[in-house]
Amino acid sequence: MRVVFWGTPEFALASLLAVESEGHHIAGVVTQPDRPAGRGRKLTPSPVRARAEQEGYRVFTPERPRGDDFLYELSQLQPDVFVVVAYGHILRPEVLDLPPRGCINVHASLLPELRGAAPIHRAIARGDERTGVTIMRLVPEMDAGPILHQAEERIGPSDTTTVLSARLAELGAELLVETLALLEAGMAEEREQDHTRATFAPKIDRATARIDWSRPASELDRHVRAMDQAPGAWTELDAQPLKLFTPVPSPDTEAGAPPGTVVIADPQAGLVVACGEGRLGLREVQPAGRARMPALDWLRGRGVEAGQRFQ
């Protein structure tokens, strides 16, 4: 089939590679425009754009995927189907109606649970023991289309968004090529979602990622793992932001230390912080303007002392 692939981040690459390997013709690729990245804030192409240009595909980078000129260009590609994987915009009806076999989407949750932009972050943060991938047909409403394929994936007790995303990307790629084969053979079956069971996964922003030390250590463990790698769970020390990674929760409920207080700051024993209930160890940190590093290295550099308090 002639496929126009829509996607932007690393998560979408596995699906693009899978479509390529199955012998479908990539008629074009639509991705987000280059964005500033890194400490130098240099304009950087998306992972999908980098791969597409490497392969010589025709690439489109509209700020908004709309307008008569853009629709005309898409129509000239003569697509059979659009494949959408973490593209970053909701597509308008006139775009969805363009390919004869419609638009299918790879979504990283078990729909109708966790519709929205951040299903992996939210699944870990709320303590789910399972998630998965859904292949659905796109409709104008967000993540509300009929389900074509679905599979579960367990969430481990130490999984971060970074680690889980990689597994779900591979699972999504497998389900995608199976779905394309069924579509091509005219054998794909669709089932409507139970919209009464829908839950939502709003976009994660910097405010969401801030650590509230009054929460129990078990919740903050999930929060830190959910925010890894981006945007990164963060707190403040002496009015300077500090990102925290690789948590180790403890049920220790020893009284006397207000939430956010550093109870252990030792180059040998590590970094441990009091929470609303229990304590949370952190194995990695990232001070402002510096690279992510082991907490032990930061402590050897006198990053913090016991008794100081994160805000």
C-alpha positions in Angstrom: 0.0 0.0 0.0 1.0 3.6 -0.5 1.4 5.0 3.0 1.8 8.6 4.2 3.4 8.4 7.7 2.8 11.0 10.3 5.0 11.1 13.4 7.6 13.1 15.3 9.4 11.6 18.3 11.6 8.6 18.9 8.5 6.6 19.8 7.3 6.7 16.2 10.5 5.4 14.7 9.9 1.7 15.4 6.6 2.0 13.5 8.2 3.8 10.5 10.9 1.1 10.3 8.3 -1.6 10.5 6.2 -0.1 7.7 9.4 0.1 5.6 10.4 -3.5 6.3 7.0 -4.9 5.3 7.5 -3.5 1.8 4.8 -0.8 1.9 5.6 2.3 -0.2 6.3 5.4 1.9 4.8 8.1 -0.3 5.6 10.9 2.1 6.3 11.7 5.8 4.6 14.5 7.8 6.4 15.6 11.0 6.7 18.6 13.3 9.0 21.4 12.3 12.6 21.6 13.7 12.6 22.7 17.3 15.4 24.1 19.6 17.1 21.4 21.5 20.0 20.9 23.8 21.9 23.4 25.9 22.7 25.5 22.8 19.0 25.5 21.8 20.0 24.7 18.2 17.2 23.9 15.8 17.1 20.1 15.5 15.0 17.9 13.2 12.7 15.4 14.8 13.8 11.8 14.9 11.3 10.9 12.3 12.4 13.7 9.9 16.1 12.6 10.3 15.2 9.0 9.4 12.9 10.1 6.5 15.6 12.3 4.9 18.2 9.6 5.3 15.9 7.3 3.2 15.1 10.0 0.7 11.4 10.3 1.5 9.4 13.4 0.7 9.0 15.3 4.0 6.4 17.9 5.1 6.9 20.0 8.2 3.8 22.3 8.5 3.2 24.3 11.7 -0.4 23.2 11.3 -1.5 20.3 9.1 -4.3 22.2 7.3 -5.1 24.5 4.4 -5.9 24.0 0.7 -2.3 23.9 -0.5 -1.3 21.3 2.1 -4.3 19.1 1.3 -3.5 19.4 -2.4 0.1 18.3 -1.9 -1.1 15.3 0.2 -3.6 14.3 -2.5 -0.9 14.3 -5.1 0.9 11.6 -3.1 -2.1 9.3 -3.9 -2.0 7.6 -0.5 -4.0 4.5 0.3 -3.8 5.1 4.0 -2.4 7.5 6.6 -0.5 6.0 9.5 -0.2 8.4 12.5 2.1 7.7 15.5 2.7 10.5 18.1 2.5 13.2 15.4 1.5 16.0 17.8 -1.7 17.5 16.3 -5.3 16.4 16.0 -6.1 16.0 12.3 -9.1 17.8 10.8 -11.9 15.9 9.1 -10.8 17.0 5.6 -7.4 15.4 6.3 -8.9 12.2 7.7 -11.2 11.8 4.7 -8.4 12.0 2.1 -7.0 8.4 1.9 -9.5 5.7 0.7 -8.5 3.3 3.5 -8.7 6.0 6.1 -6.2 6.9 8.9 -5.0 4.5 11.5 -3.2 5.5 14.7 -0.8 3.8 17.2 -1.8 4.9 20.7 0.2 3.8 23.8 -2.7 2.8 26.1 -5.5 0.3 26.3 -8.2 2.5 25.0 -10.7 3.8 26.1 -8.3 4.3 29.1 -5.8 7.2 28.9 -6.9 9.1 25.9 -4.6 12.0 25.2 -1.0 13.2 24.9 0.8 11.5 27.8 -0.6 8.0 28.3 2.7 6.4 29.3 3.6 9.1 31.9 0.1 8.9 33.4 -0.1 5.1 33.5 3.1 5.0 35.6 2.2 8.0 37.8 -1.2 6.6 38.8 0.2 3.2 39.6 -1.2 1.0 36.9 0.1 -2.5 36.7 -0.6 -2.9 33.0 -0.9 -0.8 29.9 -0.6 -1.6 26.2 -1.0 -0.4 22.7 -4.1 0.2 20.7 -4.4 0.5 16.9 -7.5 2.5 16.1 -9.1 4.3 13.3 -8.8 8.1 13.7 -12.0 10.2 14.0 -12.3 13.9 14.7 -12.7 13.3 18.5 -9.5 12.7 20.4 -8.6 9.0 20.6 -12.2 7.9 20.3 -12.2 5.9 17.1 -13.0 2.2 16.6 -10.3 -0.3 17.8 -8.6 -2.4 15.1 -6.0 -4.2 17.3 -4.9 -4.1 20.9 -2.4 -5.8 23.2 -1.3 -5.5 26.8 2.1 -4.8 28.4 3.0 -5.2 32.0 4.3 -2.2 33.9 7.2 -3.3 36.2 7.8 -1.8 39.6 11.0 0.0 38.4 9.8 1.0 34.9 10.4 4.5 33.9 8.6 6.3 31.0 11.8 6.0 29.0 12.1 2.2 29.5 8.4 1.5 29.0 8.1 3.8 25.9 10.8 1.7 24.2 8.8 -1.5 24.8 5.5 0.0 23.8 7.1 1.4 20.6 8.2 -2.1 19.5 4.8 -3.6 20.5 3.0 -0.9 18.5 5.1 -1.5 15.5 4.2 -5.2 15.5 0.5 -4.5 15.9 0.7 -1.8 13.2 2.1 -4.1 10.5 -0.4 -6.8 11.4 -3.2 -4.3 11.1 -2.0 -3.0 7.7 -1.9 -6.6 6.4 -5.5 -7.1 7.5 -6.6 -3.8 5.9 -5.0 -4.7 2.7 -6.7 -8.1 2.7 -10.1 -6.6 3.5 -10.2 -8.6 6.8 -9.8 -5.9 9.4 -12.5 -5.9 12.1 -13.4 -2.8 14.1 -15.1 -2.5 17.4 -16.4 0.7 19.0 -14.9 1.9 22.2 -17.0 2.0 25.4 -16.9 5.8 25.8 -18.4 5.6 29.3 -15.1 4.0 30.4 -12.9 6.7 28.9 -10.1 8.3 31.1 -7.7 10.9 30.0 -3.9 11.6 30.0 -3.4 15.3 29.6 0.0 16.7 28.3 2.7 16.8 30.9 4.2 20.2 31.6 6.9 21.6 33.9 4.4 22.5 36.6 3.1 18.9 36.6 6.6 17.5 37.0 7.4 19.5 40.1 7.7 17.3 43.2 5.3 17.7 46.1 7.2 16.3 49.1 4.0 16.1 51.2 3.0 13.1 49.2 3.9 9.5 50.3 7.2 8.1 49.2 5.3 5.4 47.2 3.5 8.0 45.1 6.7 10.1 44.6 8.5 7.0 43.4 5.9 6.6 40.7 6.0 10.4 40.0 9.8 10.4 39.5 9.7 7.4 37.3 6.9 8.8 35.2 8.6 12.1 34.6 11.9 10.5 33.4 13.5 11.4 31.0 11.5 14.4 30.0 10.5 16.7 31.5 12.2 15.3 34.6 10.8 15.4 38.1 12.2 18.5 39.8 12.5 20.3 43.0 14.3 23.4 44.2 17.3 23.8 46.5 18.3 27.3 47.5 16.0 28.7 44.8 17.8 26.6 42.1 16.0 23.8 40.2 17.3 20.2 40.5 16.0 17.2 38.6 15.8 13.9 40.4 15.9 10.4 38.9 16.0 6.7 39.7 14.0 6.7 43.0 14.2 4.1 45.8 11.2 4.3 48.1 11.4 3.3 51.8 8.5 2.7 54.2 10.6 4.2 57.1 8.2 6.6 58.9 10.6 7.9 61.5 9.2 11.2 62.8 10.9 14.5 63.1 11.9 15.5 59.6 9.4 17.8 57.6 8.7 16.7 54.0 11.4 17.6 51.6 14.2 17.5 54.3 17.4 15.8 53.3 17.8 13.1 56.0 20.9 11.4 54.4 23.5 13.1 52.2 26.5 10.9 52.3 28.9 10.1 49.4 28.8 6.4 50.5 25.1 6.0 51.7 23.6 8.3 49.1 20.8 10.8 49.0 17.5 10.2 51.0 14.7 12.7 51.4 11.8 12.7 53.9 8.3 12.6 52.3 4.8 13.0 53.7 5.0 9.3 54.5 8.2 7.4 54.3 11.5 8.4 52.6 12.7 8.5 49.1 16.2 7.7 48.0 17.5 9.2 44.7 20.3 7.6 42.7 20.7 10.3 40.0 20.3 14.0 39.9 20.7 16.8 37.3 21.6 20.3 38.6 20.6 23.3 36.5 22.9 23.7 33.4 24.7 20.3 34.0 24.3 16.8 32.8 22.5 14.0 34.6 24.9 12.4 37.0 25.0 9.8 39.9 23.8 11.3 43.1 27.0 10.1 44.8 29.1 12.2 42.5 26.9 15.2 43.2 27.2 14.6 47.0 31.0 14.3 46.7 31.0 17.8 45.2 29.0 19.0 48.3 25.7 19.3 46.4 23.6 19.2 49.5 23.9 18.4 53.3 21.7 16.6 55.7 19.2 19.0 57.2 18.7 21.1 54.1 15.3 21.1 52.6 14.0 20.8 49.1 11.1 23.1 48.2 
